[in-house]
Structures are given as C-alpha cells and as structure tokens.
Amino acid sequence: MISRKKEMGVLNKEQKELRLHGTKGFPCAGYESHYTDNPDDVVPWHWHEEIEIMYIEEGDLKVKVPSRVFLLKKGDCLALNSNMLHYASTEDRCKLRTLVFHSELIQGSDGSVFAEKYMVPLVSCQFFSGCLVENMDNSLISDWFERAFEAMELEENGYEFVVREMLSRICLFLYRKFEPQMDVGVVSLNQDNLRVRKMLTYIHENYAENISLEEIARAADISERECFRCFKKTIQVSPVQYLLKYRIMQGAGLLLSDLSGSISEIASACGFDSPSNFAKMFRRFYDCTPREYRNSPH
C-alpha cells in the first residue's frame, strides 16, 4: 500500500521518528509526496532506524544530512542510512517517491549471513550517511526502485518477494560501493551528529522560553564557540538562525490550529518578546503577516 504523502510521525524529544513504517512482519512502507517552495512545506530535521530511499519523479529536492548537502533532480535516487539525521526542501516543486524499510527486511534474523556479512557492516559504516545515484550514472538503481515501488502499489499476490528482492539488489550495490571504507575508523555515530541531536532536543523543548546560546551549548556540554561551529558544520545554519526558524514554524502551525488564540498570545507562546517582532520575523519567512497567513487558503 502506498500513502499519498510521507507525513511526519510522532517524534520523541531527540527528534527520532516513532512511527512504524510498514508492519512488524513486513517493515517497509512506500510514500508518494508533493512539495512546493512554501516555507513550511519541508521535511524537518529528524531521524529513524529505517533506511530511506528517495526517487525524484519531477522537479528537484535539496536533502541535508550532517555536514553534507545532496541536490537531486528528476530520475535521481538517494539512499539515506539508518539513524541518519536529515532534512529536505525544494526551491520550486518536487514530486517524490520514497521507500522506507528496516534492515531486518533484508537480513532476516540477527545471526544470518545477510546480517553479519552485509547489512550490519553497511548500516554501521560511518562513511555511508547518504548515497546519491544519478540516473545517468546507474539507471539500474532507479529501475529496481520503480519495480519495488510498483509492487507496493499494486499489492498483487507475492508482492513482498518482489519488494525484498529489489531492495536487496540496492543494498548489495550500496555494500559494494562502501565496502572499501567499512573497516576504516571507529564504528560510531559522528560526535557532531550526537551533539546536534542534544542541542536540537533542548531547543524543541524550550523554544518558548528566552533561551541563550550559552544554554543551547550547555545542553551538549560544549562552549558557545564549539556550539556555533557544530551547527554550521552539521546543519549549515547557526543555532540562533535555527531557533528563530523553529519558533516561526511553530507559530505558523498555531495560527492554523488555534484559531481562537490572538496573534499576541501565539507570539508569546513561541518565544517572541512582542507581537511586532513576531510579525516582522514572520513576514521575513512567509512574505505575509501572521493575520494574512491565518486567513489565506491552505
């Protein structure tokens, strides 16, 4: 079964997505999504245990992972590793197909040869944050993806075998690509990645308060200078810029979900010291006033 859009599931305090993709017996789900250049039409920073493979049907997509940015165009595929913090947006429009699956679908039991020889080394490889496969370089990958996606869509008898076979081929391709780097360095999550998760957690829990750069840095037990460097390197924005955008996006959500709340109340609930400052920053992101945004069709 294919869902029309990969809506965000519930996130825990560390921005881990708690939603189950697929079922326990068949841990794979497919999504077909459309994104525009609307400021709130993005995939926010989050992570999940499943591997994610994206295929661009139309338009373009910018996907960010810690310290890297992938620019995808029509026909391109991007594979994101398990537990990888990521964000996505488009500067124009994008029609996107996505398959999200747990490594258990490919490897079976933990002690199997597929787990020990292939999948565990692949998902543990610190060099595999994401892998962009441009259609002109390897059309087989997009063909395997499309066959898996079509099988999910039609759900004909035995479609699970087709999905697992096609995704297994893609995983073997990824394994062979990263095999030379699998034994290099320590198998662990990048330190900056872990620090940013802690600081994002602090921001998401306290954005309504008058929090400072010092307090954000303290959440990861680092200096303000190191906090700034870590944010810029990992997610390409400063801590203050991220906090401001997060507050504005929360405000945009409240404007539509809490119709009885005044602009002043929403501004305060999102951490702004005055309605005028909220309106000023809101216009910078959405090119309209909070009131105009609330009254416009969505």
Secondary structure, 3 states (H helix, E strand, C coil): CEECCCCCCCECCCCEECCCCCCCCCCEEEEEEEEECCCCCCEEEEECCCEEEEEEEEEEEEEEECCEEEEEECCCEEEECCCCCEEEECCCEEEEEEEEECCHHHHCCCCCHHHHHHHHHHHHCCCCCEEEECCCCCHHHHHHHHHHHHHHHHCCCCHHHHHHHHHHHHHHHHHHHHHHHCCCCCCCCCHHHHHHHHHHHHHHHHCCCCCCHHHHHHCCCCCHHHHHHHHHHHHCCCHHHHHHHHHHHHHHHHHHHCCCCCHHHHHHHCCCCCHHHHHHHHHHHHCCCHHHHHHCCC
